[in-house]
Amino acid sequence: MTDTIKVIDLFAGPGGLGEGFSAFKTPDGTHPFKIVASVEKEASAHKTLTLRAFYRQFLGRGIPPQYYEYLRSGHKVSAEQFFSEKFPEEWAAAKRETLGGPKALGSEDHDEIFRIIKEQIDGHKGRKLVIGGPPCQAYSLVGRARNKGIKGYIAEEDHRHFLYKEYLKVLDLVQPDIFVMENVKGILTAKVNGESIFEKIREDLVCPARAIKPDEEGVERVEYELLPFAHPLEGHNLYGSYQNKDFVIRAEEFGIPQARHRVIVLGVRKDLLPKELTGELLSDWRQDVQITVGEILADLPTLRSGLSRTQPNDSQTWKDNFEKGFLKVYTELAFSTEAQNDAKHAYDSTTRELNQGGRFVPLKQKSKNRLPEYLQRWYEDEHLLGFVNHEARNHMAEDLHRYFYASCYAAAKNGISPRSRDFPENLTPKHKNWKSGNFTDRFKVQAKNRVASTVTSHISKDGHYFIHYDPSQCRSLTVREAARIQTFPDNYFFEGNRTEQYVQVGNAVPPLLANYIAKVVFDLLKVKN
């Protein structure tokens, strides 16, 4: 099966799910999945999406040097200004793929979105795929009864209601061979008026047309078999009854360097399935080896944190603050000689001239620390000559001292971060509720010898939950480090300001996980073929 598989990417964000499918290659080196429409409403994420769509125009024929020039340029002009004259055809194709601008399902953009999708699938005799899923709040109305008691409430006017309905309408319009829907794990236990939301979703996804047009006659009612990706039934028969929890993928079990647990549903058209489908098709990509934070970040350039506006943000002031932190922290680490040694080593290493990084950090020399070979192939790009989106943010001096303590503590405690009760009095925040128990996990180190905790959009608000394991850097993770944990390739540039970049990374599906899912989908389509 070498024909193009057309892909519609809904609620695309910066393109994590789409990247995984687009990057998938068959043994003969072809890219069978072709994204023909990506729908995203947020402006900065849409810019990221469009830039990556432009990059993909050159797959199989070589990425032009101008792409790397843009990444290294400091972005004094927009990507559109930079590329539209140099590569008018490819830039226009990227714009078409991303619908020409930010668009929102369930809004006044509805007709245009559906028109473009219809144009892309009309006359296409090959396979079709829909990926993505509505944000979790869209399902709060699946029960259809939650708001009946609210005076003046009209369900059809609730935007969240539209999002879920619009998703079903796209499935009904496209009638894809397969769809892939992703959402948060919490959806499994959510209820509306005692009714399980996920049970209702499963019912609707089996036959989208019946869900949105229950009373219409003469409607083609395509039905889907719903399968989990990582839980084959006993006997390896993929058909049968699955429990809701079977749809959870634990990303760390599949070589992704974070404990990210998400619900992913695979819908396959029943009329295209063989009578029997056996084999460990959905779980043979499970990996025994977990990838740690230390492995995934070790080769990135070392940075210092910045200082908040109350102090000059220069290297010497940072060193002075670091020294104050060391003097506050060292004696408090007396519970562990190892922790004190780490603190002393970090203090001694501040003689290095560190900077905060930037939108592009040139590669001065290759790190001795190397990623596993298969991850080198996934992440690295020898033409990039540096790292993008690798800029440390500013922190208050008091927080830097807490980060320093927390990272030394975690190193001595086998990766366990200090809880609020573990902080010494001289590092306790001046917050009346600090001892209440509500701040137990306020400061969390992404430990060197463990997989990362789940990267979410909350990383955009502050870095307290995403502290770098290296005490000498004394900072939270950069956008690039978060993107590494999320498995975005190093040449994947995030547009927008830094806060917007963090949100994009945190909301995305890990592209490497999506790439594994793409292989499962491709193999299923081969079986069907």
C-alpha distance (Angstrom), angle and dihedral (degrees) to the residues before:
residue distance angle dihedral
M1 . . .
T2 3.81 . .
D3 3.82 102.1 .
T4 3.79 118.1 118.9
I5 3.80 114.6 -88.7
K6 3.81 107.5 -148.1
V7 3.80 114.4 -139.6
I8 3.82 129.0 -157.6
D9 3.83 110.2 -161.6
L10 3.82 114.0 -159.3
F11 3.83 126.1 -167.9
A12 3.79 83.5 6.2
G13 3.82 100.5 175.6
P14 3.82 108.8 -174.2
G15 3.81 89.6 -23.0
G16 3.81 107.6 -95.6
L17 3.79 96.6 145.7
G18 3.80 92.5 41.3
E19 3.81 91.7 48.7
G20 3.79 91.3 56.7
F21 3.80 92.6 52.0
S22 3.81 95.0 41.9
A23 3.81 92.0 49.9
F24 3.81 93.3 51.4
K25 3.80 112.2 113.4
T26 3.78 130.9 -167.3
P27 3.82 119.3 -132.6
D28 3.82 89.0 -94.3
G29 3.82 90.9 56.5
T30 3.80 100.1 -107.1
H31 3.81 124.8 135.7
P32 3.83 105.2 -133.9
F33 3.82 97.7 -179.4
K34 3.81 114.9 79.3
I35 3.80 119.3 -176.1
V36 3.80 107.6 -142.3
A37 3.81 99.7 171.2
S38 3.82 130.8 22.4
V39 3.79 117.2 -175.2
E40 3.82 118.7 -158.1
K41 3.80 129.9 151.2
E42 3.83 103.7 -167.1
A43 3.82 111.5 91.5
S44 3.82 101.1 -140.8
A45 3.81 93.3 43.4
H46 3.80 88.3 49.3
K47 3.82 90.5 54.2
T48 3.80 89.6 51.4
L49 3.80 89.8 47.9
T50 3.81 92.6 50.3
L51 3.81 93.5 48.4
R52 3.80 90.2 52.5
A53 3.80 91.1 46.5
F54 3.81 86.8 55.1
Y55 3.81 90.3 50.5
R56 3.80 90.2 52.9
Q57 3.81 92.4 55.9
F58 3.80 86.2 76.6
L59 3.81 99.7 48.1
G60 3.77 109.3 131.3
R61 3.81 94.3 17.1
G62 3.80 103.9 59.7
I63 3.79 132.2 -86.5
P64 3.83 109.5 -98.2
P65 3.83 118.4 -117.5
Q66 3.80 88.9 -121.1
Y67 3.81 89.5 71.4
Y68 3.80 89.9 61.5
E69 3.80 91.0 42.7
Y70 3.80 88.0 58.9
L71 3.81 92.4 50.1
R72 3.81 90.2 50.5
S73 3.81 95.6 41.4
G74 3.79 101.0 87.2
H75 3.81 87.3 -118.1
K76 3.77 98.0 -97.6
V77 3.79 87.0 158.1
S78 3.80 130.0 34.7
A79 3.79 122.6 -98.4
E80 3.80 88.7 -110.9
Q81 3.81 92.1 55.6
F82 3.79 90.8 44.6
F83 3.82 98.9 48.4
S84 3.81 110.0 22.5
E85 3.82 94.3 80.3
K86 3.81 97.6 35.7
F87 3.82 94.7 46.6
P88 3.82 107.4 16.0
E89 3.82 96.5 163.1
E90 3.80 96.1 47.2
W91 3.80 93.6 43.4
A92 3.81 91.0 48.9
A93 3.82 89.6 50.3
A94 3.81 90.6 51.1
K95 3.80 90.3 50.2
R96 3.81 91.0 50.2
E97 3.79 91.0 50.0
T98 3.82 90.5 53.9
L99 3.83 92.8 43.6
G100 3.80 95.3 -108.3
G101 3.79 95.1 -77.4
P102 3.80 144.7 -4.9
K103 3.80 110.9 -39.3
A104 3.80 130.4 -179.1
L105 3.78 126.2 -149.8
G106 3.79 111.6 -133.5
S107 3.80 92.7 32.6
E108 3.79 139.1 88.6
D109 3.82 85.3 -70.8
H110 3.82 90.3 70.8
D111 3.81 99.0 101.5
E112 3.80 94.3 45.4
I113 3.81 93.4 47.9
F114 3.79 92.8 50.0
R115 3.81 92.1 44.5
I116 3.81 91.6 54.1
I117 3.80 93.0 45.9
K118 3.80 90.9 48.9
E119 3.81 91.5 50.0
Q120 3.79 89.9 53.0
I121 3.79 96.3 51.4
D122 3.82 100.8 36.1
G123 3.77 109.4 108.1
H124 3.80 93.7 5.8
K125 3.80 107.2 135.2
G126 3.79 95.1 -178.4
R127 3.78 131.0 82.6
K128 3.81 122.9 -58.4
L129 3.78 130.0 -154.5
V130 3.82 134.3 -172.2
I131 3.81 117.8 -159.8
G132 3.80 133.5 -178.3
G133 3.76 132.6 44.3
P134 3.80 139.7 -130.9
P135 3.82 117.2 -85.4
C136 3.79 112.6 -90.8
Q137 3.81 96.1 -103.0
A138 3.80 88.4 62.6
Y139 3.80 89.7 73.4
S140 3.78 95.8 56.9
L141 3.80 89.1 95.3
V142 3.78 99.0 46.3
G143 3.79 90.1 104.8
R144 3.81 87.4 61.8
A145 3.81 90.7 -149.5
R146 3.77 106.0 71.2
N147 3.77 97.0 97.3
K148 3.79 101.3 35.7
G149 3.78 90.7 107.9
I150 3.80 94.2 54.8
K151 3.79 110.8 100.9
G152 3.78 111.9 -120.7
Y153 3.78 93.5 7.2
I154 3.81 114.3 150.9
A155 3.79 112.4 -172.5
E156 3.79 93.2 -156.7
E157 3.81 89.5 61.9
D158 3.80 94.6 53.7
H159 3.81 109.1 103.2
R160 3.81 92.9 -149.1
H161 3.78 89.8 55.9
F162 3.80 88.8 53.9
L163 3.80 92.4 52.0
Y164 3.78 94.1 57.8
K165 3.80 93.3 41.4
E166 3.80 91.1 47.0
Y167 3.78 90.5 54.0
L168 3.80 90.8 53.6
K169 3.81 89.6 46.5
V170 3.80 91.2 54.9
L171 3.81 90.1 51.1
D172 3.80 89.2 49.6
L173 3.81 92.3 48.2
V174 3.80 97.4 45.7
Q175 3.82 97.7 33.5
P176 3.81 88.6 -160.5
D177 3.78 123.0 -157.1
I178 3.80 86.5 -126.7
F179 3.79 136.2 5.6
V180 3.81 129.0 -164.1
M181 3.80 117.2 -154.0
E182 3.82 122.1 -172.7
N183 3.78 129.6 -168.6
V184 3.79 144.3 149.7
K185 3.79 120.6 -72.3
G186 3.80 91.9 -119.7
I187 3.78 90.0 73.3
L188 3.83 88.6 76.5
T189 3.80 93.3 67.0
A190 3.80 99.8 33.0
K191 3.79 115.6 115.3
V192 3.78 136.1 -173.2
N193 3.79 115.2 -156.7
G194 3.79 89.2 -18.5
E195 3.80 93.5 -52.5
S196 3.81 119.4 120.8
I197 3.78 109.8 -116.3
F198 3.79 93.3 -153.8
E199 3.81 92.9 51.2
K200 3.80 88.5 55.4
I201 3.79 91.7 46.5
R202 3.79 90.7 52.5
E203 3.79 90.1 49.9
D204 3.82 91.9 50.7
L205 3.80 94.4 45.4
V206 3.80 92.6 54.4
C207 3.81 87.5 67.1
P208 3.83 114.8 7.7
A209 3.83 92.8 -179.8
R210 3.79 91.9 56.7
A211 3.81 90.2 49.0
I212 3.80 95.7 53.5
K213 3.83 100.4 29.3
P214 3.81 104.5 31.2
D215 3.79 96.0 154.4
E216 3.79 101.5 39.7
E217 3.77 117.5 107.6
G218 3.78 125.3 -146.3
V219 3.80 92.7 29.6
E220 3.80 117.3 144.1
R221 3.79 102.6 -118.8
V222 3.79 106.9 -158.8
E223 3.80 110.9 -168.7
Y224 3.79 130.1 -153.6
E225 3.77 136.2 -150.0
L226 3.81 107.6 -135.9
L227 3.80 114.2 -141.6
P228 3.81 133.3 177.1
F229 3.79 118.1 -130.3
A230 3.76 100.3 -135.0
H231 3.78 109.1 30.4
P232 3.81 117.4 69.0
L233 3.77 115.9 -174.8
E234 3.78 121.6 -107.9
G235 3.76 110.7 -75.4
H236 3.79 87.8 31.2
N237 3.79 92.2 -94.6
L238 3.80 107.2 148.1
Y239 3.79 93.9 -155.7
G240 3.75 122.5 80.7
S241 3.77 142.5 65.5
Y242 3.78 119.3 -30.8
Q243 3.76 127.7 -169.6
N244 3.79 119.1 -129.2
K245 3.81 92.0 -109.2
D246 3.81 90.4 58.3
F247 3.81 88.9 73.9
V248 3.82 92.9 65.4
I249 3.80 117.0 107.0
R250 3.80 116.4 -159.3
A251 3.77 100.6 -152.7
E252 3.82 95.5 -159.4
E253 3.83 88.7 64.2
F254 3.80 89.6 62.2
G255 3.79 101.8 51.4
I256 3.81 97.4 -85.7
P257 3.83 111.0 135.3
Q258 3.80 97.0 -130.3
A259 3.79 139.5 64.5
R260 3.79 94.9 -113.6
H261 3.80 114.7 157.9
R262 3.78 115.1 -170.3
V263 3.78 138.2 163.5
I264 3.80 111.3 -117.5
V265 3.79 120.9 179.1
L266 3.79 123.2 -163.9
G267 3.80 112.9 -156.1
V268 3.82 116.9 -165.1
R269 3.81 123.5 -175.2
K270 3.80 109.0 -107.3
D271 3.80 94.1 -147.2
L272 3.79 90.5 59.3
L273 3.79 98.7 46.1
P274 3.80 123.5 101.2
K275 3.81 116.6 -117.7
E276 3.78 91.0 -107.2
L277 3.77 128.4 30.2
T278 3.77 114.9 -178.6
G279 3.77 138.7 163.3
E280 3.77 133.2 70.6
L281 3.76 91.6 -72.6
L282 3.77 94.1 144.9
S283 3.78 101.1 43.8
D284 3.79 109.1 31.8
W285 3.80 90.2 98.4
R286 3.81 93.8 64.6
Q287 3.83 111.2 124.6
D288 3.78 127.6 -147.2
V289 3.81 95.7 -153.5
Q290 3.79 119.1 77.7
I291 3.81 117.7 -148.2
T292 3.80 113.0 -134.4
V293 3.79 131.4 -146.3
G294 3.79 89.7 -112.5
E295 3.79 91.9 56.5
I296 3.79 94.7 47.0
L297 3.83 97.8 45.6
A298 3.81 103.2 31.4
D299 3.81 97.3 97.4
L300 3.82 96.4 49.1
P301 3.84 118.0 106.3
T302 3.81 115.8 -90.6
L303 3.82 113.9 -111.9
R304 3.77 138.4 -177.6
S305 3.77 123.0 -131.2
G306 3.78 120.5 -110.8
L307 3.79 126.6 -118.2
S308 3.78 123.5 -117.7
R309 3.79 119.9 -108.7
T310 3.80 95.3 -87.7
Q311 3.82 89.6 78.1
P312 3.80 137.2 38.1
N313 3.79 108.3 -87.9
D314 3.78 99.2 -136.4
S315 3.78 134.1 122.9
Q316 3.81 96.3 -105.7
T317 3.82 94.4 50.1
W318 3.80 88.7 48.7
K319 3.83 90.8 51.7
D320 3.81 90.6 48.8
N321 3.80 89.8 52.6
F322 3.78 91.1 46.0
E323 3.81 89.7 54.0
K324 3.82 90.7 51.1
G325 3.79 88.7 50.6
F326 3.79 92.0 49.5
L327 3.81 91.7 52.3
K328 3.83 90.6 49.0
V329 3.78 94.4 45.9
Y330 3.81 107.5 36.6
T331 3.81 98.6 74.9
E332 3.81 90.5 41.6
L333 3.81 88.4 61.6
A334 3.80 92.6 60.6
F335 3.82 89.3 115.6
S336 3.82 87.6 77.5
T337 3.78 131.2 36.1
E338 3.81 87.4 -161.7
A339 3.81 91.3 56.1
Q340 3.80 91.8 49.2
N341 3.79 90.9 48.2
D342 3.82 90.0 51.4
A343 3.79 89.9 50.1
K344 3.80 92.0 49.1
H345 3.80 92.2 47.4
A346 3.81 90.5 49.6
Y347 3.79 90.9 49.2
D348 3.80 92.6 49.6
S349 3.81 91.3 49.8
T350 3.83 93.1 58.4
T351 3.79 87.8 86.1
R352 3.81 83.4 84.3
E353 3.78 115.7 97.9
L354 3.80 101.9 -118.2
N355 3.78 127.4 179.8
Q356 3.79 134.5 -165.9
G357 3.78 95.7 -107.4
G358 3.79 120.3 -134.2
R359 3.78 147.1 -143.8
F360 3.81 85.6 -53.9
V361 3.81 125.1 21.6
P362 3.83 113.9 -169.2
L363 3.78 117.3 -129.7
K364 3.82 105.8 -116.6
Q365 3.78 96.3 179.7
K366 3.77 135.6 -11.6
S367 3.76 114.1 -94.0
K368 3.78 118.4 -115.3
N369 3.77 86.5 -134.9
R370 3.76 110.4 86.1
L371 3.75 133.6 -170.1
P372 3.81 119.5 -122.7
E373 3.80 108.1 -81.7
Y374 3.81 97.1 -107.1
L375 3.80 89.6 51.2
Q376 3.80 91.2 48.5
R377 3.80 87.8 58.4
W378 3.80 90.5 49.4
Y379 3.82 100.5 44.0
E380 3.77 109.7 26.1
D381 3.80 130.5 81.7
E382 3.79 115.8 -176.7
H383 3.81 91.2 -158.0
L384 3.80 93.6 59.8
L385 3.84 95.2 72.4
G386 3.79 93.0 -163.7
F387 3.78 144.7 10.0
V388 3.81 130.5 -70.9
N389 3.83 128.0 -147.0
H390 3.81 90.3 17.5
E391 3.80 103.1 138.3
A392 3.80 125.7 132.3
R393 3.77 115.8 -135.1
N394 3.78 128.1 -131.9
H395 3.80 123.5 -93.6
M396 3.78 136.4 -176.4
A397 3.80 113.0 -97.5
E398 3.82 90.9 -117.2
D399 3.80 90.8 56.0
L400 3.80 91.0 50.2
H401 3.80 88.7 57.3
R402 3.82 89.9 50.3
Y403 3.81 90.6 48.6
F404 3.80 89.6 50.7
Y405 3.79 91.8 51.1
A406 3.81 93.2 43.7
S407 3.82 94.9 50.9
C408 3.83 92.7 48.1
Y409 3.82 90.0 46.3
A410 3.82 93.2 49.8
A411 3.81 92.6 49.1
A412 3.81 90.2 54.2
K413 3.82 94.3 43.1
N414 3.81 97.7 53.3
G415 3.79 93.8 -99.8
I416 3.81 98.6 -44.4
S417 3.81 112.0 137.0
P418 3.82 121.0 -136.3
R419 3.79 115.9 -98.8
S420 3.79 120.8 -140.7
R421 3.82 91.5 -90.9
D422 3.82 90.1 55.0
F423 3.80 95.0 61.1
P424 3.82 115.5 97.8
E425 3.79 117.8 -119.0
N426 3.81 93.9 -106.7
L427 3.82 89.9 59.9
T428 3.80 97.5 43.5
P429 3.83 112.6 121.0
K430 3.79 114.9 -117.8
H431 3.77 92.2 -111.0
K432 3.78 121.3 129.5
N433 3.82 92.0 -143.4
W434 3.82 96.6 47.8
K435 3.82 92.1 108.7
S436 3.81 94.1 40.9
G437 3.79 94.8 93.6
N438 3.81 93.7 -113.4
F439 3.81 90.6 102.0
T440 3.80 97.5 46.0
D441 3.81 93.4 125.4
R442 3.80 98.7 27.3
F443 3.81 94.0 128.3
K444 3.80 116.7 42.8
V445 3.78 126.7 176.6
Q446 3.79 119.0 -148.7
A447 3.79 92.3 -130.7
K448 3.79 119.9 -134.0
N449 3.80 95.3 -133.6
R450 3.82 98.3 45.5
V451 3.76 139.5 62.9
A452 3.80 112.2 -94.6
S453 3.76 123.1 -99.9
T454 3.80 115.7 -109.5
V455 3.78 113.5 -61.7
T456 3.82 107.0 -135.9
S457 3.79 135.9 169.3
H458 3.83 87.7 -95.3
I459 3.80 86.7 82.4
S460 3.82 85.5 78.1
K461 3.82 92.2 65.4
D462 3.80 99.7 55.0
G463 3.77 138.7 -26.8
H464 3.80 99.5 -124.1
Y465 3.80 93.0 108.4
F466 3.80 93.6 45.1
I467 3.81 105.9 50.8
H468 3.81 117.1 164.1
Y469 3.80 112.7 -114.3
D470 3.83 93.8 -131.6
P471 3.85 109.9 90.2
S472 3.80 92.0 -160.1
Q473 3.82 90.9 64.0
C474 3.80 93.3 47.3
R475 3.80 97.8 -167.0
S476 3.77 148.0 98.3
L477 3.79 123.5 -92.7
T478 3.79 121.2 -73.6
V479 3.80 122.7 -128.5
R480 3.82 89.3 -102.1
E481 3.79 92.4 52.0
A482 3.80 90.6 49.8
A483 3.81 88.0 47.1
R484 3.83 90.3 51.4
I485 3.81 89.5 53.2
Q486 3.81 87.8 48.4
T487 3.86 88.0 50.0
F488 3.80 98.4 -118.9
P489 3.83 110.8 157.5
D490 3.81 114.2 -106.8
N491 3.81 92.2 -112.9
Y492 3.82 91.4 57.7
F493 3.81 104.9 108.7
F494 3.80 122.3 -158.1
E495 3.80 115.5 -145.9
G496 3.81 126.0 -150.9
N497 3.77 131.2 48.9
R498 3.79 120.0 -41.6
T499 3.81 94.7 -95.8
E500 3.81 90.1 52.3
Q501 3.80 90.2 48.0
Y502 3.81 91.8 54.0
V503 3.82 90.4 50.0
Q504 3.80 91.3 50.8
V505 3.79 93.4 50.3
G506 3.81 93.4 45.2
N507 3.80 94.6 50.5
A508 3.80 96.3 47.5
V509 3.78 132.4 102.9
P510 3.84 108.4 -119.1
P511 3.83 104.5 -100.5
L512 3.81 94.0 -143.4
L513 3.80 90.1 54.8
A514 3.81 88.0 48.1
N515 3.80 88.6 51.0
Y516 3.81 90.5 56.0
I517 3.80 89.3 47.7
A518 3.81 89.1 50.9
K519 3.80 89.6 57.7
V520 3.81 90.3 52.9
V521 3.81 90.5 49.5
F522 3.80 92.2 47.4
D523 3.80 92.0 49.6
L524 3.80 90.2 49.1
L525 3.79 90.6 51.7
K526 3.81 89.4 50.0
V527 3.81 89.5 54.1
K528 3.79 89.9 48.8
N529 3.76 91.7 46.8
